[in-house]
């Protein structure tokens, strides 16, 4: 299994692979001048997965990119996610399984990606169970049992607020 995680905003990466060239290239990209490094890391994540599939094929691959849309530009966020999707739909060689996840915390890129049918948005910002339960208990009025709310929201306070506002 090959796993590539890139956090372009913080110039951080993790690569689980026995291909030493992959790690070397990620280190070189992260060492670039600020601004250039973020863009290189974001693009390198996709390029490396293509090369891993092309060179070794039939494997399991996970690519996770975090906060890359600031690096590639919000106007290109949709294109970046489409390139991740293309890794799955049009790989250079067959593979056993591939997972591609792009994470962001900004509304502009979520809006850009969400306007496409092929982009699937999921809220993933969560609170620990204990803190979320304290927040839930402070909500006045009738509400569903905590276990149901926890299962529906996964601890996301924004989703809890939306549920509460919509009764």
Secondary structure as the mmCIF struct_conf table of DSSP 4:
data_model
#
loop_
_struct_conf.conf_type_id
_struct_conf.id
_struct_conf.beg_label_comp_id
_struct_conf.beg_label_asym_id
_struct_conf.beg_label_seq_id
_struct_conf.end_label_comp_id
_struct_conf.end_label_asym_id
_struct_conf.end_label_seq_id
STRN STRN1 UNK A 2 UNK A 7
HELX_RH_3T_P HELX_RH_3T_P1 UNK A 8 UNK A 10
TURN_TY1_P TURN_TY1_P1 UNK A 11 UNK A 11
STRN STRN2 UNK A 12 UNK A 16
BEND BEND1 UNK A 18 UNK A 18
HELX_RH_AL_P HELX_RH_AL_P1 UNK A 20 UNK A 30
TURN_TY1_P TURN_TY1_P2 UNK A 31 UNK A 31
BEND BEND2 UNK A 32 UNK A 32
HELX_LH_PP_P HELX_LH_PP_P1 UNK A 33 UNK A 33
TURN_TY1_P TURN_TY1_P3 UNK A 34 UNK A 35
HELX_RH_AL_P HELX_RH_AL_P2 UNK A 36 UNK A 56
BEND BEND3 UNK A 58 UNK A 59
STRN STRN3 UNK A 60 UNK A 66
BEND BEND4 UNK A 67 UNK A 67
HELX_RH_AL_P HELX_RH_AL_P3 UNK A 69 UNK A 72
HELX_RH_3T_P HELX_RH_3T_P2 UNK A 74 UNK A 76
HELX_RH_AL_P HELX_RH_AL_P4 UNK A 77 UNK A 89
BEND BEND5 UNK A 90 UNK A 90
BEND BEND6 UNK A 92 UNK A 93
BEND BEND7 UNK A 96 UNK A 96
STRN STRN4 UNK A 97 UNK A 103
HELX_RH_AL_P HELX_RH_AL_P5 UNK A 107 UNK A 114
TURN_TY1_P TURN_TY1_P4 UNK A 115 UNK A 115
BEND BEND8 UNK A 116 UNK A 116
TURN_TY1_P TURN_TY1_P5 UNK A 117 UNK A 118
HELX_RH_AL_P HELX_RH_AL_P6 UNK A 129 UNK A 138
BEND BEND9 UNK A 139 UNK A 139
BEND BEND10 UNK A 141 UNK A 141
HELX_RH_AL_P HELX_RH_AL_P7 UNK A 146 UNK A 153
TURN_TY1_P TURN_TY1_P6 UNK A 154 UNK A 155
HELX_RH_AL_P HELX_RH_AL_P8 UNK A 157 UNK A 165
TURN_TY1_P TURN_TY1_P7 UNK A 166 UNK A 166
#
